[in-house]
Amino acid sequence: MKRNILYTFIIAAAMGMSGCSSFLEENPVDQMPEEEAYKNPQMIYLNTVANLYTKIGADAGGAGLAGTDRGLYDLNTFTADEAILPTRGGDWDDGGLWRNLFTHNWGTNNDLIIGTWDYLYGVIVQCNQSIDKLVSLKEQDPENEYYEIYRSEVRAIRAMYYYYLLDMFARVPIVESSLTQMADVKQSERTDVFNFVKKELEESIPLLEDAKSAENGEFYGRMTKAAAYFLMAKLALNAEVYTDNDWTDNVRPDGKNIKFTVDGQEMNCWEATVAYCDKVKDCGYALNLGTNGFLSNFVVNNEGSKENIFVIPMDPSLYKARNMYLVRSRHYDVGKALGFGNGGWNGASATIEAMRAFGYDTANPDPRLDLTYYTGRVVVNGEEIINSDTKQPLEYKPMAIKLQFDKGDTNMKTAGARMYKYADDATATEDGQCPHNDWVLFRYSDVLLMRAEALVRNGQSGQADLDEVRNRVGASHVEATLDNLLKERLLELAWEGWRRQDLVRFGHFNDAITDRPKTEKYLQVFPIHANTLAVNKNLTQNPGYAK
């Protein structure tokens, strides 16, 4: 199944979800006669597996694992210490939505939280329908082995979605069949969800393909062994958090007592992290080296990067997926200079804390500063951009950023360092929102940093892995301590959607930062929104939130 059919919207029984009713409610979008939909192995794959991949990327807010606004990515990015979407006079006020995210004041009816919950469960419902159908088909035709292969791929996709629910909502229902009735849905403790995701991935991995998911071809953009190994490494690295059923106190389980079995050998969670990171490496992944090695992961045609493990394929003519993040960060005049009439929304910027971490305006900034952000005067395609308001060169002012600007503030439109990491694509459509750069979800440098952290937490040295990441960009030597590794994850992975999870794991998510005082521990996870609680009396609110 080549890319031109794998990611187009296939005529399939895709199911949508509604935040105003049941999160298990089915809403068929399109269907074909069943005898056609499942008449041969290719059609079975298209209508039970391939249709799921169209949901990983999206073209509307609240949906997709990344690329759109008002969903999963924004909850992980604008609640942390790396990025801020300030109110600029009348722009970006949105009833205080973005300010409340940043200050951890989201409540139980936040639109982003509702949209994220419904999106994640919407895809899980589709996965359950596919699994049930594959089981039924296998019962009718038990000799064909591809049913189990397809089922393993769907189980791994579903496990990924439960992984995100585990990370963000903690105590969630585990629903494994499309036949489950609302009255039978029960809420699981966080440890149970962790164990479920772990089991599903462990049992799926043997039948997943060895191919590289970021390369063009039959397995482009698909769940392969390496992507599943990456998720297992994340599970193990965050095991102390994910097996903590009461995150409102200051006591977590000890990672050395949390056990995994890898290749028949019992390991603690740190040893398992290392083992799964090694498995990713053994699949043939490595850092892209050379002068442009770091940025080569994010160029316009980044298919085939030996560092990218799992991506959202982007092609305006083939896939219904967007990347709004460059557009959302650009000044209006930058978008116009690139030829996009509305290709600059002048919003998302780096925080003061991020600029300090990168060493902005110091004698020795991190080499990735200018690979990650636009700072100072803005030059695009060799030409300096002119600020249409002042008729002077457009200049971003990173340290002038704050949460809210009054009209008339001279820094209102230009404050904040802006997103640079993904290359501008002059051939993008939809005012720049539909480029050709694949969005990178899982990357090998993250694997090296996970491995370094796990080694340090297990009383060993993570220096070699940290050095490999820093040497690639010519950064100076630093000791592989936990504090330095947390900072390194910001330097290497800014804008990639991991910062909230990292801060929670290191115990710093609730720390006071510029424009935000210290917040409460219960805010490490998001609430189960009021709509869901209203339609399912079996569910209870997460600790700390009002009923």
Backbone torsions as a table, in degrees:
resi	resn	phi	psi	omega
1	MET	NA	106.9	-174.9
2	LYS	-78.9	167.8	-171.8
3	ARG	-60.9	-30.7	-176.2
4	ASN	-71.1	-15.6	174.2
5	ILE	-111.2	-20.6	-175.5
6	LEU	-70.4	-35.0	-172.9
7	TYR	-112.2	0.4	171.3
8	THR	-74.4	160.7	179.4
9	PHE	-74.1	107.6	-176.2
10	ILE	-79.0	148.0	174.3
11	ILE	-71.5	101.9	-173.9
12	ALA	-148.1	169.9	179.7
13	ALA	-86.3	66.4	179.5
14	ALA	-74.1	140.5	-177.0
15	MET	-113.3	134.7	175.9
16	GLY	-104.2	168.4	-178.3
17	MET	-125.7	155.1	178.7
18	SER	-124.9	123.0	-179.7
19	GLY	-70.0	-10.7	-177.9
20	CYS	-94.9	0.6	178.9
21	SER	-137.1	-140.0	-175.5
22	SER	-81.9	139.0	178.7
23	PHE	-75.8	-1.4	173.1
24	LEU	-109.5	6.8	-177.6
25	GLU	-71.0	136.3	-179.2
26	GLU	-94.3	141.5	-177.6
27	ASN	-142.3	81.0	-175.7
28	PRO	-57.3	135.4	179.8
29	VAL	-97.4	-45.9	-175.4
30	ASP	-155.9	145.6	-178.4
31	GLN	-145.1	157.8	171.5
32	MET	-128.6	162.8	179.0
33	PRO	-54.0	137.3	-174.4
34	GLU	-60.2	-34.7	-178.7
35	GLU	-65.7	-24.6	176.6
36	GLU	-84.8	-41.2	-175.1
37	ALA	-63.7	-28.1	-173.7
38	TYR	-128.4	35.2	-172.7
39	LYS	-82.7	-18.3	179.6
40	ASN	-153.9	168.3	-176.4
41	PRO	-56.0	-39.0	-179.4
42	GLN	-65.0	-45.9	179.8
43	MET	-66.7	-36.0	176.1
44	ILE	-61.9	-43.9	178.8
45	TYR	-62.7	-46.3	-178.4
46	LEU	-58.3	-37.5	-172.2
47	ASN	-99.9	0.5	174.4
48	THR	-124.4	-22.0	-177.1
49	VAL	-122.0	-56.7	-173.7
50	ALA	-59.3	-35.0	-179.9
51	ASN	-63.3	-22.8	178.6
52	LEU	-70.1	-32.4	-177.1
53	TYR	-69.1	-21.5	177.5
54	THR	-68.0	-12.1	-177.8
55	LYS	-94.8	-14.2	-177.5
56	ILE	-69.3	-40.9	167.4
57	GLY	-99.0	164.9	-177.8
58	ALA	-155.9	172.8	-179.7
59	ASP	-124.6	14.4	-179.2
60	ALA	-141.9	153.2	-179.2
61	GLY	-59.2	143.7	178.7
62	GLY	91.6	-22.2	-177.4
63	ALA	-106.0	166.7	178.1
64	GLY	82.5	150.0	175.7
65	LEU	-75.5	-20.5	175.8
66	ALA	-167.9	167.5	175.2
67	GLY	105.1	-35.5	178.7
68	THR	-104.6	171.2	179.7
69	ASP	-100.8	171.6	175.3
70	ARG	60.6	39.4	179.6
71	GLY	-147.9	-148.5	-173.7
72	LEU	-53.5	-50.1	-177.0
73	TYR	-59.8	-43.9	-177.8
74	ASP	-66.5	-36.6	177.0
75	LEU	-64.5	-32.2	-179.6
76	ASN	-85.8	-15.8	-173.6
77	THR	-104.8	-50.2	-173.6
78	PHE	-86.5	-0.9	172.0
79	THR	-95.6	-6.1	-176.0
80	ALA	-97.8	-156.7	-176.6
81	ASP	-111.2	12.4	-174.3
82	GLU	-100.8	-27.9	-174.4
83	ALA	-143.0	155.1	-177.1
84	ILE	-143.4	142.6	175.3
85	LEU	-117.6	88.2	-170.7
86	PRO	-76.4	156.4	171.2
87	THR	-79.5	120.0	-177.4
88	ARG	-111.1	88.0	-174.5
89	GLY	65.6	-118.8	177.0
90	GLY	-88.0	-10.7	-178.4
91	ASP	-83.3	139.2	175.2
92	TRP	65.8	26.4	173.9
93	ASP	-76.7	-54.2	175.5
94	ASP	45.7	42.4	178.2
95	GLY	65.1	24.4	179.9
96	GLY	83.7	7.6	-175.3
97	LEU	-52.7	-52.7	-173.3
98	TRP	-75.5	-34.4	175.2
99	ARG	-63.3	-41.2	-179.1
100	ASN	-67.8	-34.7	174.5
101	LEU	-61.2	-49.0	-175.9
102	PHE	-63.6	-37.3	-177.7
103	THR	-90.7	7.7	179.6
104	HIS	61.5	40.7	-178.6
105	ASN	-119.3	53.2	-171.8
106	TRP	-90.5	-19.6	178.4
107	GLY	67.1	-165.0	-174.8
108	THR	-105.1	2.0	-178.5
109	ASN	-125.4	24.4	-179.4
110	ASN	-66.6	132.5	-176.1
111	ASP	-61.7	-37.5	-179.4
112	LEU	-66.5	-38.9	179.8
113	ILE	-67.5	-43.3	177.7
114	ILE	-61.6	-47.4	-178.4
115	GLY	-63.4	-39.0	-179.5
116	THR	-67.6	-45.8	177.7
117	TRP	-57.8	-49.0	-177.1
118	ASP	-66.8	-37.3	177.5
119	TYR	-64.1	-48.9	-177.4
120	LEU	-62.2	-45.4	179.6
121	TYR	-71.7	-28.9	176.7
122	GLY	-60.1	-42.8	178.6
123	VAL	-70.8	-36.8	177.2
124	ILE	-61.3	-40.7	176.6
125	VAL	-58.9	-44.7	178.1
126	GLN	-62.5	-41.5	177.4
127	CYS	-59.8	-43.2	179.7
128	ASN	-63.5	-39.5	177.2
129	GLN	-63.0	-41.7	179.5
130	SER	-65.0	-43.7	179.9
131	ILE	-62.9	-45.6	179.3
132	ASP	-60.7	-40.5	179.8
133	LYS	-67.0	-41.2	179.7
134	LEU	-65.3	-38.2	176.5
135	VAL	-63.1	-43.6	179.3
136	SER	-63.2	-43.0	179.4
137	LEU	-64.7	-38.1	179.3
138	LYS	-66.1	-36.9	177.8
139	GLU	-62.7	-32.5	178.7
140	GLN	-80.7	-22.9	-174.7
141	ASP	-142.8	67.9	-170.0
142	PRO	-67.0	-14.3	-176.2
143	GLU	-80.8	-19.0	-177.1
144	ASN	-85.1	121.0	-174.8
145	GLU	-80.0	-17.2	-174.6
146	TYR	-67.8	-21.5	177.3
147	TYR	-59.0	-44.5	-179.0
148	GLU	-70.7	-33.9	176.6
149	ILE	-64.5	-46.7	178.1
150	TYR	-62.1	-42.5	-178.8
151	ARG	-61.5	-39.1	178.6
152	SER	-63.3	-39.3	178.4
153	GLU	-64.4	-41.7	178.8
154	VAL	-67.1	-41.8	178.6
155	ARG	-59.9	-39.1	179.6
156	ALA	-67.6	-40.0	175.9
157	ILE	-62.5	-46.4	179.1
158	ARG	-61.5	-39.6	178.0
159	ALA	-61.3	-37.9	177.5
160	MET	-61.9	-41.1	179.7
161	TYR	-69.6	-37.1	174.2
162	TYR	-67.5	-31.2	175.3
163	TYR	-59.6	-43.8	178.8
164	TYR	-67.9	-37.7	174.9
165	LEU	-63.5	-42.7	177.1
166	LEU	-57.9	-45.4	-176.4
167	ASP	-67.7	-38.6	-169.9
168	MET	-99.8	-31.6	-175.2
169	PHE	-118.5	-15.9	172.0
170	ALA	69.2	-75.9	-175.9
171	ARG	-94.9	99.2	-174.9
172	VAL	-133.9	158.4	175.4
173	PRO	-71.2	138.9	171.6
174	ILE	-99.9	112.7	-178.6
175	VAL	-118.1	119.2	-172.7
176	GLU	-109.5	-1.9	-177.3
177	SER	-142.7	144.3	176.0
178	SER	-72.1	-10.1	179.4
179	LEU	-87.6	-6.3	-178.5
180	THR	-65.1	131.8	178.6
181	GLN	-89.9	150.7	-179.8
182	MET	-54.7	-37.9	-177.9
183	ALA	-64.4	-20.4	-177.9
184	ASP	-97.0	-3.2	-177.8
185	VAL	-77.3	126.6	178.9
186	LYS	-120.4	154.0	179.2
187	GLN	-88.1	136.6	180.0
188	SER	-104.6	146.8	173.5
189	GLU	-68.9	161.2	-175.2
190	ARG	-59.4	-40.1	179.0
191	THR	-60.0	-39.4	-179.9
192	ASP	-66.8	-38.5	177.9
193	VAL	-66.5	-42.4	175.7
194	PHE	-56.1	-48.9	-178.8
195	ASN	-64.7	-35.4	178.2
196	PHE	-65.2	-48.7	179.6
197	VAL	-60.3	-43.5	179.7
198	LYS	-59.5	-48.4	-179.3
199	LYS	-63.0	-44.5	-177.7
200	GLU	-62.2	-42.2	179.1
201	LEU	-69.4	-44.6	-179.7
202	GLU	-58.4	-41.4	-177.4
203	GLU	-78.6	-21.4	-179.0
204	SER	-86.2	-34.1	-171.1
205	ILE	-53.5	-43.2	-176.1
206	PRO	-57.2	-28.3	-177.6
207	LEU	-100.3	1.2	175.4
208	LEU	-78.4	157.8	-177.1
209	GLU	-79.0	152.7	176.8
210	ASP	-82.8	-9.8	-172.7
211	ALA	-62.9	162.3	178.4
212	LYS	-88.9	125.5	-172.8
213	SER	-74.7	-23.0	-176.9
214	ALA	-89.6	2.6	179.8
215	GLU	-100.3	144.2	175.1
216	ASN	-57.8	145.0	179.0
217	GLY	136.7	-164.9	-172.9
218	GLU	-62.1	-30.0	-173.7
219	PHE	-108.8	16.3	179.0
220	TYR	-60.8	122.8	177.7
221	GLY	76.8	7.0	-175.9
222	ARG	-98.0	162.2	176.1
223	MET	-74.4	112.4	178.9
224	THR	-117.5	179.1	-178.4
225	LYS	-56.1	-44.8	-176.1
226	ALA	-62.5	-40.8	178.3
227	ALA	-63.5	-39.8	178.5
228	ALA	-69.1	-39.1	175.3
229	TYR	-60.6	-40.9	178.3
230	PHE	-59.0	-46.0	178.4
231	LEU	-63.0	-38.6	177.0
232	MET	-63.5	-39.2	176.7
233	ALA	-63.0	-41.3	177.0
234	LYS	-63.2	-42.8	177.5
235	LEU	-58.3	-47.0	-177.8
236	ALA	-66.8	-42.8	-177.9
237	LEU	-63.6	-35.7	-178.6
238	ASN	-98.0	15.3	-172.6
239	ALA	-60.5	-35.7	178.7
240	GLU	-62.5	-35.0	177.6
241	VAL	-76.0	-45.9	-172.0
242	TYR	-75.1	-16.0	175.6
243	THR	-104.0	12.3	178.9
244	ASP	-96.6	105.0	-177.6
245	ASN	-78.4	-11.5	175.4
246	ASP	-132.7	91.7	-177.0
247	TRP	-86.6	4.7	-179.8
248	THR	-86.7	-12.8	175.2
249	ASP	-96.2	-169.9	-178.5
250	ASN	-111.2	25.6	-176.9
251	VAL	-120.1	125.3	176.2
252	ARG	-118.9	157.1	171.3
253	PRO	-61.1	155.1	177.4
254	ASP	-85.3	122.6	-177.7
255	GLY	-57.4	-26.7	-179.6
256	LYS	-72.5	-13.6	178.1
257	ASN	-102.6	0.3	178.2
258	ILE	-95.9	118.4	-167.3
259	LYS	-105.0	140.7	170.3
260	PHE	-123.3	156.5	170.9
261	THR	-118.7	117.1	-177.6
262	VAL	-121.2	119.2	-178.5
263	ASP	53.3	40.6	177.1
264	GLY	81.4	0.0	-177.9
265	GLN	-110.4	128.8	177.7
266	GLU	-75.3	134.7	-178.9
267	MET	-139.1	154.8	169.3
268	ASN	-78.2	174.0	-171.3
269	CYS	-65.8	-30.5	179.1
270	TRP	-71.8	-41.7	176.5
271	GLU	-63.8	-37.4	178.7
272	ALA	-67.5	-37.8	176.0
273	THR	-57.3	-47.8	179.2
274	VAL	-60.2	-45.2	-177.6
275	ALA	-61.5	-43.3	-179.0
276	TYR	-73.3	-33.4	173.7
277	CYS	-63.2	-39.7	177.1
278	ASP	-63.5	-36.3	178.6
279	LYS	-65.4	-37.1	175.9
280	VAL	-62.7	-46.3	178.7
281	LYS	-58.8	-42.5	-178.8
282	ASP	-65.2	-17.3	175.5
283	CYS	-77.7	-1.5	175.0
284	GLY	102.0	18.7	-179.5
285	TYR	-94.0	148.7	-179.5
286	ALA	-160.2	166.9	175.9
287	LEU	-70.8	144.5	168.5
288	ASN	-78.4	120.3	-175.6
289	LEU	-99.6	-179.6	179.2
290	GLY	94.6	178.1	-174.1
291	THR	-55.9	-41.3	-176.6
292	ASN	-108.2	22.2	-175.6
293	GLY	-58.7	-43.6	-179.1
294	PHE	-63.9	-51.3	-175.7
295	LEU	-73.3	-18.1	-178.2
296	SER	-63.8	-18.0	177.0
297	ASN	-72.8	-16.2	-170.8
298	PHE	-124.8	11.5	-179.4
299	VAL	-70.2	172.6	-174.9
300	VAL	-59.0	-45.3	177.3
301	ASN	-110.0	80.3	-175.0
302	ASN	-98.0	11.5	174.5
303	GLU	-61.9	139.6	176.8
304	GLY	90.0	0.0	174.9
305	SER	-56.6	128.2	-178.6
306	LYS	-73.6	-4.0	179.7
307	GLU	-99.1	-28.3	-177.5
308	ASN	-80.5	126.0	-173.6
309	ILE	-98.4	-42.7	-177.8
310	PHE	-144.5	126.8	-174.4
311	VAL	-132.3	162.5	166.7
312	ILE	-96.8	110.4	-179.9
313	PRO	-60.3	134.7	-179.9
314	MET	-122.5	126.8	173.6
315	ASP	-163.3	112.8	-173.3
316	PRO	-57.4	-27.2	-177.2
317	SER	-91.1	-10.4	-175.0
318	LEU	-116.5	-36.3	-170.3
319	TYR	-121.2	146.9	177.9
320	LYS	-94.4	71.1	-178.4
321	ALA	-142.5	148.8	-177.3
322	ARG	-129.2	158.4	167.5
323	ASN	-126.9	99.5	-177.2
324	MET	-86.6	-4.6	-164.4
325	TYR	-74.0	-39.0	173.9
326	LEU	-63.4	-45.4	-179.5
327	VAL	-59.9	-43.1	-177.3
328	ARG	-66.3	-26.0	-177.0
329	SER	-92.8	-29.2	-175.5
330	ARG	-65.0	144.1	166.9
331	HIS	-65.4	151.6	-178.5
332	TYR	-52.8	-42.0	-175.3
333	ASP	-70.3	-25.6	176.7
334	VAL	-69.7	-43.9	177.4
335	GLY	-58.7	-43.1	179.2
336	LYS	-64.4	-39.9	-179.7
337	ALA	-64.2	-29.0	178.4
338	LEU	-81.9	-4.4	178.6
339	GLY	94.4	10.6	179.2
340	PHE	-105.7	114.6	-175.2
341	GLY	-57.8	-38.5	179.8
342	ASN	-123.5	36.6	-173.1
343	GLY	-92.8	20.7	173.7
344	GLY	-143.9	119.3	-177.1
345	TRP	-103.7	-6.9	173.7
346	ASN	54.0	58.3	-176.7
347	GLY	-126.4	-88.6	-168.0
348	ALA	-59.9	134.1	-178.5
349	SER	-140.6	164.7	174.3
350	ALA	-75.9	150.7	177.0
351	THR	-80.6	167.1	172.0
352	ILE	-57.9	-41.7	-178.9
353	GLU	-62.0	-40.6	178.8
354	ALA	-64.2	-43.2	179.7
355	MET	-63.0	-38.3	177.1
356	ARG	-66.6	-40.4	179.4
357	ALA	-62.7	-38.6	-179.9
358	PHE	-79.2	-5.6	179.2
359	GLY	73.8	30.6	178.8
360	TYR	-59.9	138.7	177.2
361	ASP	63.7	28.4	172.7
362	THR	-117.1	173.0	-177.7
363	ALA	-69.5	-27.0	-175.7
364	ASN	-133.9	72.3	177.8
365	PRO	-68.6	157.6	175.9
366	ASP	-63.1	139.4	-178.9
367	PRO	-58.6	-20.4	-179.3
368	ARG	-83.8	-2.9	-179.7
369	LEU	-56.2	-53.4	-177.3
370	ASP	-80.1	-4.3	174.5
371	LEU	-94.0	-7.6	-174.1
372	THR	-118.3	-30.6	-174.0
373	TYR	-133.2	150.2	160.4
374	TYR	-86.2	123.8	174.2
375	THR	-131.7	152.9	178.5
376	GLY	68.1	-148.8	-178.7
377	ARG	-67.6	140.6	-173.0
378	VAL	-100.4	122.5	177.9
379	VAL	-119.2	125.8	179.9
380	VAL	-125.0	125.6	-179.3
381	ASN	53.3	38.8	175.7
382	GLY	81.3	0.3	-178.7
383	GLU	-117.5	135.9	178.6
384	GLU	-73.7	133.5	-179.3
385	ILE	-83.5	137.0	179.3
386	ILE	-98.9	132.5	177.7
387	ASN	-73.9	117.4	-175.8
388	SER	-66.8	-20.0	178.9
389	ASP	-79.9	-42.2	-174.2
390	THR	-102.9	-13.7	-175.4
391	LYS	63.5	16.2	175.8
392	GLN	-109.6	165.5	177.5
393	PRO	-54.4	135.5	178.8
394	LEU	-69.5	128.3	-177.8
395	GLU	-133.8	119.2	174.0
396	TYR	-77.0	141.4	-177.9
397	LYS	-118.9	90.2	-172.1
398	PRO	-57.4	-39.8	-173.6
399	MET	-86.8	0.4	177.7
400	ALA	-91.1	1.0	-176.2
401	ILE	-67.8	141.7	173.0
402	LYS	-153.1	172.8	-171.0
403	LEU	-71.6	-33.0	-174.9
404	GLN	-145.5	128.9	177.9
405	PHE	-111.5	135.3	173.6
406	ASP	-81.9	152.2	175.4
407	LYS	-59.0	137.3	-179.1
408	GLY	97.6	-14.3	176.0
409	ASP	-64.5	125.1	-175.1
410	THR	-64.8	-19.4	179.6
411	ASN	-97.9	2.4	-169.9
412	MET	-54.3	-46.7	-174.3
413	LYS	-90.3	-17.1	-172.5
414	THR	-113.7	-3.9	-179.2
415	ALA	-68.7	141.1	172.5
416	GLY	101.2	135.7	171.0
417	ALA	-73.4	142.6	-172.4
418	ARG	-113.1	162.7	-176.2
419	MET	-64.2	131.7	178.0
420	TYR	-124.0	-24.6	-162.5
421	LYS	-48.9	-46.3	178.3
422	TYR	-86.4	132.3	-178.0
423	ALA	-65.5	144.1	173.8
424	ASP	-66.3	137.0	179.7
425	ASP	-114.2	108.2	-178.0
426	ALA	-66.1	-18.3	-178.9
427	THR	-96.3	6.2	179.1
428	ALA	-63.2	152.6	177.4
429	THR	-110.4	-179.9	179.8
430	GLU	53.6	51.6	179.2
431	ASP	54.8	36.2	175.5
432	GLY	92.4	-4.6	-176.7
433	GLN	-78.4	-17.0	-178.6
434	CYS	-119.1	80.6	-179.9
435	PRO	-91.0	-176.3	177.7
436	HIS	-97.5	-11.0	179.4
437	ASN	-67.4	118.6	173.8
438	ASP	-62.9	138.8	176.4
439	TRP	-79.9	128.2	-175.0
440	VAL	-90.1	115.6	177.0
441	LEU	-90.4	-47.1	-178.7
442	PHE	-123.9	133.9	-174.9
443	ARG	-136.2	149.7	-172.3
444	TYR	-68.6	-31.3	178.0
445	SER	-62.2	-31.6	174.4
446	ASP	-63.5	-38.5	177.7
447	VAL	-59.6	-45.7	179.4
448	LEU	-62.8	-40.1	-179.8
449	LEU	-72.3	-34.5	173.1
450	MET	-61.8	-44.6	-178.6
451	ARG	-63.8	-43.9	179.0
452	ALA	-60.2	-44.7	-179.3
453	GLU	-64.3	-44.0	-179.6
454	ALA	-62.8	-40.6	178.4
455	LEU	-62.2	-45.2	179.8
456	VAL	-63.5	-43.2	-179.8
457	ARG	-65.6	-23.4	178.9
458	ASN	-94.4	11.9	176.2
459	GLY	83.0	18.5	-179.9
460	GLN	-116.8	-175.1	-178.5
461	SER	-98.4	130.0	173.9
462	GLY	-105.5	18.0	-172.3
463	GLN	-63.1	-41.9	-175.9
464	ALA	-62.1	-41.0	-179.4
465	ASP	-70.0	-42.0	177.7
466	LEU	-63.2	-43.0	178.9
467	ASP	-60.3	-38.6	-178.6
468	GLU	-62.6	-40.7	179.3
469	VAL	-68.5	-44.6	-176.6
470	ARG	-73.5	-36.6	-179.4
471	ASN	-64.8	-31.2	-179.2
472	ARG	-57.4	-35.5	-178.2
473	VAL	-104.5	4.7	179.2
474	GLY	76.2	26.6	177.5
475	ALA	-78.5	152.4	-178.6
476	SER	-72.0	164.8	-178.5
477	HIS	-70.4	135.8	168.3
478	VAL	-135.0	153.2	179.9
479	GLU	-72.6	143.4	-178.6
480	ALA	-82.2	71.3	172.7
481	THR	-98.0	165.6	179.3
482	LEU	-61.9	-41.5	179.2
483	ASP	-61.0	-43.3	-179.9
484	ASN	-68.8	-32.8	178.7
485	LEU	-69.9	-37.1	175.4
486	LEU	-62.9	-43.6	177.7
487	LYS	-63.8	-41.7	-179.1
488	GLU	-62.2	-35.1	178.8
489	ARG	-64.3	-33.6	173.9
490	LEU	-69.2	-44.8	-178.0
491	LEU	-62.1	-38.5	-175.7
492	GLU	-87.5	-34.1	-166.9
493	LEU	-117.5	15.6	178.4
494	ALA	-54.6	142.7	-179.0
495	TRP	72.4	4.1	-174.4
496	GLU	-101.3	3.2	169.9
497	GLY	87.8	18.5	-177.6
498	TRP	-108.7	-7.2	-165.6
499	ARG	-66.3	-42.6	179.5
500	ARG	-57.5	-48.6	-179.4
501	GLN	-59.3	-42.4	-179.7
502	ASP	-62.7	-44.8	-179.1
503	LEU	-65.0	-38.3	176.9
504	VAL	-62.1	-47.3	-177.8
505	ARG	-61.1	-38.4	-178.6
506	PHE	-86.6	-2.0	177.4
507	GLY	78.5	24.7	-176.9
508	HIS	-120.2	7.2	-176.4
509	PHE	-62.5	-33.9	-175.1
510	ASN	-95.1	7.6	-179.5
511	ASP	-65.7	151.9	173.9
512	ALA	-71.5	137.8	173.8
513	ILE	-137.2	177.4	-179.8
514	THR	-55.1	127.2	179.6
515	ASP	71.8	10.2	175.2
516	ARG	-146.3	120.8	175.1
517	PRO	-74.6	171.3	176.7
518	LYS	-58.0	140.8	-177.9
519	THR	-118.5	174.5	-172.3
520	GLU	-82.7	150.4	-176.8
521	LYS	-60.2	-34.5	-175.2
522	TYR	-62.8	-19.2	-178.2
523	LEU	-75.7	2.1	175.4
524	GLN	-65.7	-22.6	173.3
525	VAL	-123.3	161.0	-178.0
526	PHE	-92.5	156.9	-179.4
527	PRO	-75.2	156.8	168.3
528	ILE	-80.7	122.0	-167.1
529	HIS	-69.4	157.8	-171.2
530	ALA	-60.9	-34.1	-179.6
531	ASN	-60.0	-44.3	-179.6
532	THR	-66.7	-43.3	178.8
533	LEU	-62.4	-33.4	-177.1
534	ALA	-69.1	-31.8	-176.3
535	VAL	-97.6	-8.4	179.8
536	ASN	-135.2	101.0	-176.6
537	LYS	-73.6	-7.1	176.7
538	ASN	-75.2	-16.3	-173.9
539	LEU	-97.6	145.1	176.0
540	THR	-122.2	155.7	-177.1
541	GLN	-69.7	150.4	174.6
542	ASN	-64.1	148.9	-177.4
543	PRO	-54.7	140.5	174.8
544	GLY	97.2	-23.8	-177.8
545	TYR	-92.0	150.0	177.0
546	ALA	-67.0	150.6	178.4
547	LYS	-64.8	NA	NA
